[in-house]
Amino acid sequence: MIRVIGIGKVKEGPFRELIEDYRKRIQPYHPLKVEEVKDEPIVTNDTAEAIKKREGDRLLKVLKDDEYVILLHLQGKEISSEKLAEKLERDLAVHSKLCFVIAGSLGPSREVIERADAYWKLSDLTFLHQMTKVIVLEQIYRAFKILHHENYHK
C-alpha cells in the first residue's frame, strides 16, 4: 500500500481533478490512498513553531508504525524520475507500506522530521501546496510507467 498524506484540503477544481486522475492511473499498478489532514489557520499571535507542532501532531496520529515514511523536505535529496522509480521498487520490495508525507505551508514539525525514514526534495522552487500533491502523484505514476517499461511522454 502506498499512501500520500498532505496537510490541508484540496478543494474542488483542477487540482482535485488531477489528484483523482493520477490516483486512478496508479491503482492498476499498486494500491494507493490519498489522504488529507486538517491544516492549522495561520494567526498573527501564534508562532510558526506552534502551528507546525499542531499540524505535526495531527500527521503523527495518522501515520502507522509499520509504514516507511518519505517526507517531502527541503533538506531531502533531489533525484531524477528514473532514480525515484528505482527507489520505489527497492522500498516496496522491503516495506509493504510506504507513506509520502507533505507537511503544511510552514514546513514539518521537528517530530515529523524525526519520524521520517527518508527525505525527498522536489526542487529548490516553491510550489502551491495543491500543486505539490499533484507533482508527487504524477512522479509516482511516472515511476510505475518506467518500472513497467511503458511509454509515457517526456
C-alpha positions, 0 to 999 in steps of 0.5 A: 500500500502506498499512501500520500498524506498532505496537510490541508484540503484540496478543494474542488477544481483542477487540482482535485481533478488531477489528484483523482486522475493520477490516483486512478492511473496508479491503482492498476499498478499498486494500491494507493490512498490519498489522504488529507489532514486538517491544516492549522489557520495561520494567526498573527499571535501564534508562532510558526513553531506552534502551528507546525507542532499542531499540524505535526501532531495531527500527521503523527496520529495518522501515520502507522508504525509499520509504514516507511515514511518519505517526507517531502523536505527541503533538506531531502535529496533531489533525484531524477524520475528514473532514480525515484522509480528505482527507489520505489521498487527497492522500498516496496520490495522491503516495506509493504507500506510506504507513506509520502508525507507533505507537511503544511505551508510552514514546513514539518514539525521537528517530530515529523522530521524525526519520524521520517525514514527518508527525505525527498526534495522536489526542487529548490522552487516553491510550489502551491501546496495543491500543486505539490500533491499533484507533482508527487502523484504524477512522479509516482505514476511516472515511476510505475510507467518506467518500472513497467517499461511503458511509454509515457511522454517526456 
